[in-house]
């Protein structure tokens, strides 16, 4: 999965701090094979997440850290968010 996040003006550091916790929690999930965040152009954040299978991705999205950190804390601070899920066989 690849996600592009563009924080709203003034929210970049708050998003980055919450993302540190989200990344650590996500990496500890059983089906997570990788969770990396990169600085993109114009202050955006690029997330590259890898999961063992679609069930592991679903479990991640249903997790308490995802709900608490991503959905409730980070997403409201974003001006733009784009997510692409790809399956590699």
VMD Tcl script that draws the C-alpha trace (Angstrom):
set ca {
  {0.00 0.00 0.00}
  {1.22 3.49 -0.79}
  {-0.31 6.57 0.78}
  {0.36 10.26 0.16}
  {-0.50 12.62 2.98}
  {-0.43 16.40 2.69}
  {-0.81 17.97 6.13}
  {-2.82 21.18 6.38}
  {-0.71 24.30 6.98}
  {0.77 24.32 10.46}
  {0.08 20.63 11.13}
  {3.17 18.91 9.69}
  {4.97 18.43 13.02}
  {1.82 17.16 14.77}
  {1.20 14.66 11.97}
  {4.85 13.54 12.03}
  {4.77 12.97 15.79}
  {1.59 10.88 15.62}
  {2.97 8.98 12.63}
  {6.02 7.90 14.65}
  {3.71 6.15 17.12}
  {1.51 4.71 14.37}
  {4.54 3.34 12.49}
  {5.95 1.67 15.61}
  {2.61 0.08 16.48}
  {2.05 -1.02 12.88}
  {5.49 -2.64 12.59}
  {4.65 -4.75 15.66}
  {1.54 -6.23 14.01}
  {1.85 -9.91 13.09}
  {1.15 -9.46 9.36}
  {3.14 -6.27 8.79}
  {6.18 -6.87 6.56}
  {7.23 -3.22 6.37}
  {6.06 0.27 7.26}
  {8.18 3.19 6.05}
  {7.52 6.92 5.90}
  {9.37 9.31 3.58}
  {9.37 13.06 3.16}
  {7.89 13.92 -0.23}
  {7.68 17.13 -2.21}
  {6.06 20.24 -0.76}
  {5.88 18.85 2.77}
  {3.90 15.74 1.94}
  {4.53 12.38 3.57}
  {4.75 9.18 1.55}
  {3.92 5.93 3.35}
  {4.93 2.55 1.97}
  {3.30 -0.30 3.86}
  {3.64 -4.02 3.14}
  {1.47 -6.78 4.60}
  {1.59 -10.57 4.35}
  {-1.86 -10.65 2.75}
  {-5.10 -8.73 2.45}
  {-6.31 -10.14 5.78}
  {-3.27 -8.58 7.50}
  {-4.07 -5.21 5.89}
  {-7.69 -5.53 7.06}
  {-6.47 -6.36 10.58}
  {-4.23 -3.28 10.51}
  {-7.12 -1.05 9.47}
  {-9.30 -2.54 12.23}
  {-6.63 -2.08 14.92}
  {-6.98 0.32 17.83}
  {-3.75 2.21 16.98}
  {-4.94 2.77 13.39}
  {-8.33 4.04 14.57}
  {-6.92 6.16 17.38}
  {-3.86 7.59 15.62}
  {-4.64 7.57 11.89}
  {-8.41 7.98 11.69}
  {-9.06 10.16 14.74}
  {-5.83 12.12 15.07}
  {-3.96 12.35 11.75}
  {-6.64 12.34 9.03}
  {-8.44 15.44 10.39}
  {-5.13 17.35 10.06}
  {-4.63 16.49 6.37}
  {-5.44 18.77 3.47}
  {-5.18 15.84 1.06}
  {-4.89 12.07 1.36}
  {-4.46 9.48 -1.37}
  {-4.19 5.72 -0.81}
  {-3.34 3.06 -3.38}
  {-3.57 -0.63 -2.50}
  {-1.77 -3.04 -4.80}
  {-1.46 -6.81 -4.67}
  {1.78 -8.49 -5.72}
  {1.62 -12.19 -6.55}
}
mol new
graphics top color blue
foreach p $ca { graphics top sphere $p radius 0.5 }
foreach p [lrange $ca 0 end-1] q [lrange $ca 1 end] { graphics top cylinder $p $q radius 0.2 }
display resetview
